[in-house]
Each structure stands twice: as structure tokens, then as C-alpha cells.
Amino acid sequence: MGKTALLFPGQASQYVGMGQDLHQHSQRVRELYDLASREMDQDIARLSFEGPPEELKRTRFTQPAILLHSLAVLTIMKDNLPEFDYAAGHSLGEYAALAICGALSFEDAIRAVVRRAALMEEACSSNPGTMAAIMGLSVQTAEDVCTRASAKGIVVPANFNSSAQIVVSGTLAGVEEAATLARAAGAKRAVMLEVGGAFHSPLMEPARTGLSRFLESLTINTPNKPVIPNVTGQATLDSTDIKGLLVRQVTSPVRWAQTMTFMKEQGVTCTIEIGPGRVLTGLAKREMRPEQMINLDTLEDIQTFAPITA
């Protein structure tokens, strides 16, 4: 019998209008949005539903908005959520994965992501940087490119998104040099990204330090299902490890390609992406080729969802 994995998207999956139908449908969902709005001192529901897009793209707003969307789907699904074997989320999505596995309460996941997003936006302002997507290089070659480009400025691999795509992150000079060297090394493409900063790089160190202090105030329970942290790409049930890995994640690469390899090797044949968009489903389709791929984004998706059969 095949296994099922729940996947939770990260930053860049947002869209204006996301979650509005879920918010209208459920009082409990509205309470979660209200909590986030109080924590942020910002009406995150209005911003999610009405925009403007440029404001919603800001890190301090995007991350809580995407998390809330995923938690809203889970809240409405309740007992209709199918049995699953693993949960994983891309960057901020890891908090939703921890929440559905009971390691974090929904409320604490919201508080943590609100704080994380604010800290990361502050780090972007104090340590300006950028990112670039490189297509068609091996991991070893991409890492070598970053090492050589570091002569011009900080640059490191930030997202191992798939076997075909690696995102690098760092100072403008470092990332531009890495893109140039990547093309020379045979990359199919090396594209500068329109992002707010150098996520998952040493330039996020102030955010890592602040998040470490904040997480000390939260209780992280032993998850009831294995969670696959970004830092390792391997499943864990250790609550002590989880807290440290959440801190390390801020300045460490997202090993999503390794996460997908792990799931495939463990016999995952069904993926369910929960939250806005289909980014992770697209990656799974190319890398894992599961027998069944489901997206739960809108209220209609939930209402038409068919229980998985063995």
C-alpha cells in the first residue's frame, strides 16, 4: 500500500483573494485570522483578500497569510483529512506541517511565523541582498560556483528545489557573480529573482538569533506523525531536534529536492498540497511522479475532495 504525504507551500505561493472563501465559511478560521491580526497589528484578512499585491508580497505579510491559508484548510477539513504518513513544508510551510502533526498548536504556529516574518524582513533591511534561480547544474557544480563567486560577496545555495533548480542567495555582487559563473559552467538558465532579501543565507543571521530567543517561549511537542524538516530532508519525531532545526532553517538551505527523494524512497505515492497554489505539486510531478496528486486550496476543493482509497 502506498503512503501519503501532506505538503505545505512557502513564500511566493500567495495570491490576492487567497483564503477568502474559507474565512467566510468558518468562525474558527476567522478566529485564527483575528489572532494573527492582533499579533501583527495589521488586518491580515483584508490584505489577503483585497491586496494590493505589492503589499501582500512583503515578507512580514506574505508568510502569515500563507500559513493562515493552510491552517484554514486544515480547520475546515477536520476529521475528513485523510490518514497520512509524513508532513513537510517548504520554508515557512514547515510550521503548518508541525501544526498538523501536533508539535505546535495552530495558535503558536501563527505566533511563531508572525515573529519569524517580521525578523526576516528586518534582516532584509539591515543586510540587503538578493537571490537567483539556477537551472540545469548539479548540486556539486552549483556549490562550486558559489564558492568561487564568494570572492565578490556572500553567496550560498539557499533552496535545493529540484534536481533541475537550485536557488542561490547572498549579496547583490555575490549573487550576480554566481549567476555569471553558472552560465559559464553550463547552466541552462541563471535568473535574478525579485525578492525582498537574501533568505536562507548568512545575511539572515539577525533573524536566526531573534527567532531562537522567541522559540524558547513556545512548547514543541513530540509530533504524532513524522515531519521532514527542511534542514535535513529526513523525517524526525524528536521535539528537541525540531526546535533547533527551525532556528537553523533561517540561515540554512531548504533541501526540498532531498525531501522529495526521501518521500519517494519511503513509498509515498500520494501527495496532498494544502494551501495556496500548486508549486509543490508541480515539483512533485516532475521529481516524484506520484500516482495521485491533490490540491486543497479553495472551499470548492475541500467540498469536492474524494477520500483516498487504498
C-alpha positions in Angstrom: 0.0 0.0 0.0 1.3 3.4 -1.0 1.9 6.2 1.6 0.6 9.7 1.7 2.4 13.0 2.4 0.9 16.4 3.2 2.8 19.3 1.7 2.6 22.9 2.7 3.7 25.7 0.4 6.1 28.6 1.2 6.7 32.2 0.2 5.8 33.1 -3.4 2.6 30.9 -3.5 0.4 33.8 -2.3 -2.3 35.5 -4.4 -4.8 38.2 -3.7 -8.1 36.7 -2.7 -6.5 33.6 -1.1 -8.5 32.1 1.7 -11.5 34.5 1.5 -14.0 31.7 0.9 -12.5 29.7 3.8 -12.7 32.8 6.1 -16.4 33.3 5.2 -17.2 29.7 5.8 -15.8 29.1 9.3 -16.0 31.0 12.5 -12.9 29.1 13.8 -11.0 30.2 10.7 -12.0 33.8 11.4 -10.7 33.5 14.9 -7.3 32.4 13.6 -7.1 35.4 11.2 -8.1 37.7 14.1 -5.3 36.3 16.3 -2.8 36.9 13.6 -4.1 40.4 13.0 -3.7 41.2 16.7 -0.2 39.8 16.7 0.8 41.8 13.7 -1.2 44.9 14.4 -2.4 44.6 10.8 -5.7 43.4 9.2 -4.2 40.3 7.5 -7.6 39.1 6.3 -8.2 42.3 4.4 -4.7 42.3 2.9 -5.0 38.6 1.9 -8.4 39.1 0.3 -8.0 42.6 -1.3 -4.3 43.3 -1.6 -2.7 45.3 -3.0 -0.4 42.6 -4.4 2.8 44.5 -3.8 1.9 44.9 -0.1 0.9 41.2 0.2 4.3 40.3 -1.3 6.1 41.8 1.7 7.8 39.2 3.8 6.1 40.2 7.1 2.7 39.8 5.5 3.2 37.0 3.0 4.4 34.4 5.5 1.5 34.7 8.0 -1.0 34.9 5.1 0.2 31.7 3.5 0.3 29.9 6.9 -3.2 31.1 7.7 -4.5 29.8 4.4 -3.0 26.3 5.1 -4.4 26.2 8.6 -7.8 27.4 7.4 -8.0 24.4 5.0 -7.0 22.0 7.9 -9.5 23.6 10.2 -12.4 23.1 7.7 -11.3 19.6 6.7 -11.2 18.5 10.4 -11.9 14.7 10.5 -12.2 14.5 6.8 -8.5 14.9 6.3 -7.2 11.5 5.1 -4.7 9.4 7.0 -1.2 10.5 6.2 2.3 9.2 6.8 4.5 12.3 6.5 4.2 16.0 6.6 6.6 18.5 5.1 6.5 22.2 4.3 8.7 24.5 2.1 10.4 27.0 4.4 7.6 28.7 6.4 5.4 25.8 5.3 7.3 23.7 7.9 5.3 25.4 10.6 2.0 24.2 9.1 3.4 20.7 8.9 4.4 20.8 12.6 0.9 22.1 13.5 -1.0 19.3 11.7 1.3 16.8 13.5 0.6 18.3 16.9 4.1 19.5 17.5 2.8 23.1 17.6 -0.7 24.4 18.3 -2.2 26.3 15.5 -2.0 29.4 17.6 1.7 29.0 18.4 2.4 28.3 14.8 0.8 31.6 13.9 2.7 33.5 16.6 6.0 31.9 15.5 5.5 32.7 11.9 4.4 36.3 12.6 7.6 36.8 14.6 9.8 35.0 12.0 8.4 37.1 9.2 9.0 40.3 11.0 12.5 39.3 11.9 13.3 38.2 8.4 12.0 41.5 6.9 14.1 43.4 9.4 17.2 41.4 8.5 16.5 42.1 4.8 16.6 45.9 5.6 19.7 45.8 7.7 21.6 43.3 5.4 20.4 43.9 1.8 20.7 41.0 -0.6 19.0 39.1 -3.3 18.6 35.6 -4.9 18.9 33.9 -8.2 17.5 30.7 -9.7 19.9 28.4 -11.5 18.6 25.7 -13.8 20.5 22.7 -15.1 23.5 22.4 -12.8 24.4 19.6 -10.4 24.5 20.3 -6.7 28.2 19.9 -6.7 28.7 22.3 -9.6 26.3 24.9 -8.0 28.1 24.7 -4.7 31.5 25.2 -6.5 30.0 28.2 -8.3 29.0 29.7 -5.0 32.5 29.1 -3.5 34.2 30.8 -6.4 31.7 33.7 -6.5 32.2 34.3 -2.8 35.3 36.3 -3.8 32.9 39.1 -4.9 30.5 38.8 -1.9 28.5 36.4 0.2 26.6 33.8 -1.8 25.4 30.3 -0.8 22.9 27.7 -2.1 19.5 28.6 -0.5 16.9 26.3 -2.0 17.6 22.9 -3.5 14.1 22.9 -5.1 14.6 20.0 -7.5 17.2 18.2 -9.4 16.9 20.9 -12.1 16.6 24.0 -10.0 18.9 25.5 -7.2 18.4 29.0 -5.8 21.4 30.9 -4.5 21.2 33.7 -2.0 23.5 36.5 -0.8 24.8 40.0 -1.5 24.0 41.5 -4.9 27.6 41.3 -6.0 28.0 37.7 -4.9 24.7 36.5 -6.5 25.4 38.3 -9.8 28.8 36.7 -9.9 27.3 33.3 -9.2 24.8 33.8 -12.0 27.6 34.7 -14.4 29.8 31.7 -13.4 26.7 29.4 -13.5 26.1 30.3 -17.1 29.8 29.7 -17.9 29.6 26.3 -16.2 26.7 25.3 -18.5 23.6 26.3 -16.6 20.5 26.3 -18.9 19.4 29.5 -17.1 20.5 31.7 -14.3 17.8 34.3 -13.4 17.9 37.0 -10.8 14.8 36.9 -8.7 12.6 39.8 -7.5 12.8 39.1 -3.8 13.0 41.2 -0.7 16.3 39.8 0.5 18.8 37.0 0.8 16.7 34.3 2.5 18.3 31.2 3.9 21.8 32.8 3.8 24.2 34.2 6.4 22.6 37.6 5.9 19.6 36.3 7.9 21.7 35.8 11.0 19.9 38.6 13.0 16.6 36.8 12.3 18.0 33.5 13.3 19.2 34.9 16.6 15.8 36.6 17.3 13.8 33.5 16.4 15.9 31.4 18.7 15.0 33.6 21.6 11.3 33.6 20.6 11.0 29.8 20.2 12.3 29.4 23.8 8.9 30.6 24.9 7.0 28.0 23.0 6.3 24.4 23.8 7.1 22.0 21.0 5.5 18.6 21.5 6.5 15.2 20.1 4.8 15.1 16.7 2.2 12.3 16.2 3.4 11.7 12.6 6.9 12.1 11.1 7.8 15.6 10.0 10.5 16.2 7.4 12.5 19.3 8.3 14.0 21.5 5.5 17.5 21.4 7.1 17.9 17.6 6.9 15.4 16.3 4.3 14.9 13.3 6.7 11.9 12.5 8.9 12.0 13.1 12.6 9.8 12.6 15.7 12.2 14.4 18.1 10.7 17.5 19.5 14.1 18.7 20.8 15.6 18.4 17.4 12.7 20.3 15.8 13.3 23.5 17.8 16.9 23.6 16.8 16.2 22.8 13.2 13.6 25.7 13.0 16.3 28.0 14.1 18.9 26.6 11.7 16.4 26.8 8.8 16.6 30.6 8.7 20.2 30.6 7.6 20.4 27.1 6.1 19.3 25.9 2.6 15.8 24.4 2.1 16.5 20.8 1.0 13.3 20.2 -0.9 14.8 18.0 -3.5 16.2 15.8 -0.8 12.8 15.8 0.9 11.1 14.6 -2.2 13.8 11.9 -2.7 13.2 10.7 0.9 9.4 10.6 0.4 9.8 8.6 -2.9 12.2 6.2 -1.3 9.7 5.7 1.6 7.0 4.7 -0.8 4.9 7.9 -0.9 2.5 7.6 -3.9 0.1 10.3 -3.0 0.8 14.0 -2.2 -1.7 16.5 -0.9 -0.7 20.1 -1.2 -2.6 22.2 1.4 -2.7 26.0 0.9 -2.4 28.5 -1.9 -1.2 27.5 -5.3 0.4 24.4 -6.8 4.1 25.0 -6.7 4.9 21.9 -4.6 2.6 19.7 -6.7 4.5 20.8 -9.8 7.8 19.9 -8.3 6.4 16.5 -7.1 5.0 15.8 -10.5 8.5 16.2 -12.1 10.6 14.6 -9.4 8.4 12.0 -7.6 5.8 11.2 -10.2 3.3 10.1 -7.5 0.2 8.1 -8.6 -2.1 10.7 -7.0 -1.7 14.4 -6.5 -4.3 16.5 -4.7 -4.5 20.2 -4.1 -6.6 21.7 -1.3 -6.7 25.5 -1.8 -10.3 26.7 -2.1 -13.6 25.8 -0.3 -14.6 24.1 -3.5 -11.5 21.9 -3.4 -12.5 20.8 0.1 -16.1 20.2 -0.8 -15.3 18.1 -3.8 -12.5 16.2 -2.2 -12.7 12.4 -2.6 -11.3 10.3 0.2 -8.2 8.4 -0.8 -8.8 4.7 -1.5 -6.2 2.0 -0.9 
